[in-house]
Amino acid sequence: VGIVNAHEMMMLEEIEAPLKKACYDLVFNRNEEATEVMLDLTTKEKALLEAIKKGGGAVKIVEKSWRDLEITKRLEHALINGISQYVDGDVEIARHKCDSPLHVIEGPLMDGMNTVGDLFGAGKMFLPQVIKSARVMKKAVAYLLPYMDAEKREKMIAEGKDPDDIDPNDDSNFAGSVLMATVKGDVHDIGKNIVSVVLGCNNYKVYDIGVMVNCETILAKAKEYNVDVIGLSGLITPSLDEMVDVAKEMSKAGYKQPLMIGGATTSKMHTAVKVAPNYFTPDHPVIHVLDASRSVTVVSSLLGSNKGEFVEDLTEEYDELREDYYAGLEDRYFLDFDKAKAAKKNIDFDAVPPAPTPNKLGITVIDNVSLQDVVPYMDWNPFFQTWELRGRYPNRGYPKIFDDEAVGSEAKKLFNDAQELMKEIIADKSMHLKGVVGQFAANRSECGEDVEIFKDEDARSAGTPMHKFCMLRQQAEKESEDPYLSQADFIAPRGYKDHMGMFAVSCFGCDGLVAKYEAQNDDYNKIMSQALADRFVEAFAEYVHREIRVNMWGYAKDETLNEEDLLKIKYDGIRPAPGYPSQPDHTEKVTMWESIKAEELAGIELSDSLSMMPAASVSALVFAHPQSQYFAVGQIGKDQVDDYAARKKYEISKMERWLSPILNYDRD
């Protein structure tokens, strides 16, 4: 175990080659002499230190800190290493040494950021380090802005110009400009925030216009800022259709900017098949960006001299993807909906009866769970994925990622930073948890495709459901004898006393922390806060589901699973969420919200596209039967869509729009 001063640590590239080789050889046991070589180097270092203590000696070592470097090199070092502690003082010294405040930015600051960009592009720096570097840059620029504005005013007055006639959108000193937006109805922006920071680090002017931005605003702002590239982000599946609509409107209005598509719900295939045909030309291509690390390469290619070759390769790739997609549809067969229903999963509810009646029926507000209570339930793997840190086999996942040769060290630093911020958040209660649980009498509908819930047993006996949850069934033909699943299969029909649970939970307070860190030009802690809010609410969902199984419903009251087993889904029953593979229709959230009064009792809202607000929210249905299972509905046919729309009393066009990502046919 070693105690180090993180501010004195060097970048890997700063370590002398012989010492770096000796360290690698020793740590990874690369040769038999590694220990001896390191001992020899240590002995020499010790001898030098002893010589200093004795007041001299043949060899003299002068210990230097990066704080002893010349000011421009000091600023470069701070940027490359993400050290913001001394930035204001160092920038002030540099301002007096340089001819103008702008020269501080164009000189040492940009030199440092160029090095960051080169190291990141070469895979020698990782996303958390880049975000820290951006924090230093933002703080430095914020310090210099008043001096730059004053200098600019003096110059304009001297030239006889109006000093107030300044274009706030002047981006002539940047490599290019990019508009970033999370599309209408979607509230998730952590990925967009990361891409914006990474592009900013590479001298691109980024106009981030926020979340839930409608098409009209996106187009208007793109025109107002005269940007070079437009980027759209989204997490929930309805955002996919919104992106298609934006592409169509851009084409109609004659826009010429390349269009970037990104976000958790997006894919290269969807971009090629659904978005690109509506806008893609050699002048303004459409391209899917997998993650933040690719964004700089994509934008530089779109705006650089090799754009023609880049777009030509992209055109060929997307043409092949479309051909593969449509060929796949021709090769894939789907059962008629009636045949799929006949091949459903038939649970023998006499042999394996429904779970017992819940201990607590109806609606329960959960507002007494602290952040500390849910920490043991945290799954840290998605946290590292958010920061684009991925270990290689056998060091994939938490905590093995800490042992990874490439990313282990940075992953550990990131984790430690997360722990520190998490302690602050828990201590000052800047975030808090709240949710609502509903448990109701339930039966499969007469048609066998939906689940009806009842206020109480009297209502069940009278056959008067309070709400109906409509389910979707698999239709893609299987080579095995496996059943064609629907969530309705897991609930017993009339005549049995079955039940279904549901919950919606949120982590509140993240927006306030984001605003606080934005005001401090601290993108690192801003993004860290969002990442932690996601971890808190996912852990809260795990906690609540366990409470349901063990206490509130009590069908698994003897459960003794530890937190690791819970994350491996070793518990009885399932908790699928509307909008996810087992029920990929987000409109079922509306029924859930009406059933448990999630907005009235817990303050959890739904956007126009049925994204949950706040963004750090989780909802799910709870099935208790031991034969219930997770599955993916996959693509479905027109016959099921027609039937489903009739059961929900939706117009076909509206239903097709919501189900667009899973249709096995093209909408009109």
Buried (B, 14 or more C-beta within 10 A) or exposed (E): EEEEEEEEBEBEEEEEEEEEBBBEBBEEEEEEEBEEBBEEBEEEEEEBEEBBEEEEBEEEEEEEEBEEBEBBBBBBBBBBBBBBEBBEEBBBBBBEEBEBBBBBBEBBBBBBBBBBBEBBBEEEBBBBBBBBBBBBBBBBBBBBEEBBEEBBBEEBEEEEEEBEEEEEEEBEEBBBBBBBBBBBBBBBBBBBBBBBBBBBBBBBBBBBBEBBBBBEBBBEBBEEBEBBBBBBBBBBBBBBBBBBBBBBBBBEEEBEBBBBBBBBBBBBBBBBBBBBBBBBEEEBBBBBBEBBBBBBBBBBBBBEEEBEEBBEEBBEEBEEBBEEBEEEBEEEEBBEBEEBBEBBBEBEBEEEBBBEBBBBBEBBEBEEBEBEEBBEBBBBBBBBBBBBBBBEEEBEBBEBBBEBEBBBBBBBBBBEBBEEBBEEBBEEEBBBBBBBBBBBBBBBBEEBBBBBBBBEEEBBEEEEBBBBBBBBBBBBEEEEEEBBBBBBBBBBEEEBBBBBBBBBBBBBBBBEBBEBBBEBBBBBBBBBBBBBBBBBBBBBBBBBBBBBBBEBBBBBEEBEBEBEEBBEEEBBBBBBBBBBEBBBBBBBBBBBBEBBBBBEBBBBBBBEBBBBBBBBBBBBBBBBBBEBBBBEBBBBBBBBBBBBBEBBEBEBEEBBBBBBBBBBEEEE
